[in-house]
Amino acid sequence: MKLWFKILSCASILTLVGLVGAQNSTAPIMPPQDSLIPALMLKLDWSTKYVNRGVVRNDKPVTLGTVELELEGLYAGVWGVYDWTHAHDRNNGRMNDDDYGWYESERKYRFEEFNYYAGYYYTFDDVLGLGPLTIDGRWTYLYYPTVHELNSAEIALAVSLDEIYKTERQGVAAKLAAVYDYEWEETWMCLGGAYTLILDEEAKWELVINADLFWGDAAYLRNFWDEGGPTEGNAFTNAVFGATLNIRVAENFVIAPYMNLAYALDGRVRDAMRANNYNNRQAFWTGIKASVAF
């Protein structure tokens, strides 16, 4: 808990710095709207694996979907993971005849997880000459339909510099997020960066190279691995590297094939991953996303 207060204090300092440096800013990240009608965003993502913070949770194909409403920085939505192949069934040799793993039956097709979330973000135009700075606070409830004992809730605070470097064709952004799960009493953080390159004159093709570094406290490590991993101290747990090609089919419709590579950093984490049936010290997965906004 003391660590969480330290994280909040650091984030609060960053927030105050942003407020002081952005006294002349006027516009939030969302453009002005003529009426109080929220924007609707839909995302659909097919992936060869379900990977969470660099750790494989399902090594078979899944579909991930998001429905979100947003109005002047306020947003709420639901995100879910749909299992097409039932990775825990008897056919892959992971279960006995009378064991259904996480599930109560042998039925294959079902949702593995839902995240219900709500939050608010605000973007300041220019902070200390570093470009736009966004502050984002979010609450999330994590719901597992067939494993209710894993349900939890968390609060998160993220600070991002959206244009550390920017030209007509290139851009660099960075983000720091701190998350506290108050059901499991654990804390984890993510430091991420992204490089964007526009590939054509009409800006319809865009390449994004990203990297994320994850850190967790002792409670996070203990809970994440269900006593099969490190139980003392904190650690940088995983690093994730990715490449995405955004293809703007229409003004509000984007298709994006991608590929990612995750690597376990801490030796204790690597040992715990090797002991898992469908994890290893590294993981590779690909997929394709589609998003539309109204």
N, C-alpha and C positions, 0 to 999 in steps of 0.2 A: 504493500500500500504506500509506503514511503516513496518508493520508486515512482509510483504513479503520480504522486503529488509533485515530484521533481519534474516529470515529463510535462504535466499541466503548467507548471511554472515557466518552464522554458518556452512552451508554445504560447503562453500568455505574453511573455516578453516579445516574442516574434510578432504577435498580433499588435501590441502597442507600438512597436517600431513601424509596422505597416500603417497604422492609423496616423502616426505623426508624419511619416513621409508622404502620405497620400492626402493631405488636407485639401488639395486642389482637385482631387478626382471627383468625377460626377457620375459616371455611367457604371452600373453593375454589368456582370458578364452577359446577362440576357438583354437583348435589344428592347427598347420601349414598346409596349403593346397598347393598341387602341382600346382594348376592353379587358376586363378581368376574366379572360378565357385561358385556362392553363394549356401549356404545350404538352402534347402526348408523344412519348418516345417508345418505340418497340424495338427490341433486339432479339435475334435468334442466332445461336452459335452451335454448330456441330463440331465436336472435338473427338479425336481418337482416344483420349483419356480424360478423366476428371482429376485435375491436379490443383491442390489448394496450398498456397504458400510454398511451392516447390516440392510438395509431397503428394504422391499418387494416392488418391482415395478410391478410384475405380479404374482399372487398366483396360476397360472395354469402352467402346464408343458411347458417348452420351450427348444429349442435347441440352444446352443451357439457354434460358430465356429470361428476358426482362421486360416488364411493363412499368412505365414511370410517368407521373404527372409532375409538371413544374410550372411555377408561377413566380416571377420576380425573385428568383433565388430560393424560394421554398420548394421542396420536392418531397415526393413520397412514391414508393414503388414496391414491387415484389420481384424477386429473382429466384429461379428454380433450376434444379438439375433433374433431367429425366433419363432413367436407365433403360436402354433398349435391349440389353442382352442379359441382365441379371447376373453380374459377375460372380455372385456367391452361390450359384446353383450347383447341383451335383455333377453336371456335365463337365466342368473344368477341374474336377478332382479335389476341390477345396473343402467339400462337405461330405459327411456320412449320410446314409439313407434317411436318418431321422433328425437331421440337423439342417436348418434353413438359414444359418448365419444370422444376419441382421433382420431377416424377414420372417414373417409368421406363416408364410406359405411358399409354394414353389412357383407362383405366378411370376412371369418374367418382367412384364412391363409396369413400371411404377415410378413415381417421383422419389428421389433419394433425399432431397433437401429443399427447403424453402427459406429464403431470407426476406423478412418484411422490414422495410426501413423508411426512415423519414429524416429530413435534415434541412439545413439552410447554408448557403454559401454566398459570399460576396467578393467581388473582384475590385481591387483598387487599380487605377489606371497606371500609375508609375510610382514605385517606391524606391527612394534613394538611388535613382538612376538605374535600377535593376530591371525595370519593366513591370508589367502587371503582376500583382500578388493576390492570390486567392486564399481566403480562409473558409474552411468547410467543416461544419460540425454535424455529426450523424449519430442516430440511434438505430440499432439493428436487433431484431429478434430472430434467432436461428432456430428453425423448426425442422425436426427429423420425423417424418410421418410414421416410420416403423421402429424408431429407436428413441422413444420419448425421453429416456434418461439422459440423452445427449443435448437436449434443448438448452439454449442459453440466450443471454442478451448482452450486448456490448455497446459502449459509447466510444466514438472516435473523433479525433481532431486532426485535421490535415492542413498543412501550409504548403502552397506551391508557388514557385516562380515560373510563370508561364512563358516568358520570352527572355531568358537569360542572354540568348544570342538570337538575332533574327535578321534575315535578309529577304529578298523577294522569293528566293527558292529554298532557303534553309532556316532551321530553327532548333534551339535547344531549350528544354524545360527540365525542372527538377521538382521533387515533391518529398515531403517528410510527413508520415502519418503515424500517430500513436493511438493504440487501441487498448481499451481495458474491458475485459469480460467480467462483469460483476456477479455473475452466477458461479463461474469457476474461479474467480479471484485471480486472474492471470493477466499479464501485460505483454504485448508484443508490438514491435515497431517495424516500419518499412521505409527505407530510403530508396527512391527511384529516380531515374533520369531517362530522357528520351531525346533522340535526334530525328528530325523530320526533314525529308528532302522531296520537294515537288519535282516530278519527272517530266512534265509537259507544260506547254505554254498556257493551256486552259485550266491547269490545276485540277485535272480530273484523276490523275494518277499520283499517288503520294506514298513514299516509302518511309516507314517508321522503325527505327532501331531502338530498343529499350532494354534497360537493365534494372533489376530490383534486388535489394539486399535486405534480408529479414533477420530480426533479432528477437529473442524471447527471454523472459525471466525464468527463474527456477520453476515456478508454478506452471508456466506455459509449457516448458519442456516436460514436466512430470505429467500433466494432464493430456498433452498432445499425444504422448506415446503410451499412455495407460500403464505407467510404471515399467515400461519396457525400454525406456531411454534414460537420459541423464536426469538425476533428481536433485542435484545441487548446483548452485551457481547459475549464471546466465550464459548465453552464447549467441554468436551469429550463426544461425541455423542453416540457411539455404540462400543461394543466389540463383536468380532466374534471368535468362537472356532470351530476347525474342526479336522477331522481325515480322512486320505486318505490311501488306500492300493494300492501301485503301483505294478503291476504284469507285469514283462518284458516278453512278449510273444516271442519276437525276439530281435535281437540286437538294432534295431531302432524302435521297436513297443511296446508301453506300454498301458495297460488298467488299469484304476484306479477308482474303486468305492469309494464314499466318503459320508460323512454326516457332516453337519454344524449346529451350534446353534448361533444365534445372540441375543444380549440383549441391550436394550436402557439404557444408563447410566444416562443422565441428566433428571431431573424430567420434564422439559419443553418439551424435546424431547419425553418422554414417553406419555405425554398428547396429543401431536400432532399425535403420532402414533396411539393411541387409537381412535382418531377421524377419522381415515382413515378406509375405508371399509375392506381392506385386510391387515392391519398391527395391531400389538399389541406390548406390551413392549418386547416380545421375538418372535423369528421366528425359525423354524426348517425346514430344507430341505435336501434332499439327491439327489444323481445322480451318473452318471458313465461317465468317460472321456476316450477318446482314442486319442493317439498322435503317429505320425509317422514322421520320419526325413529322408531326403535323402541327 
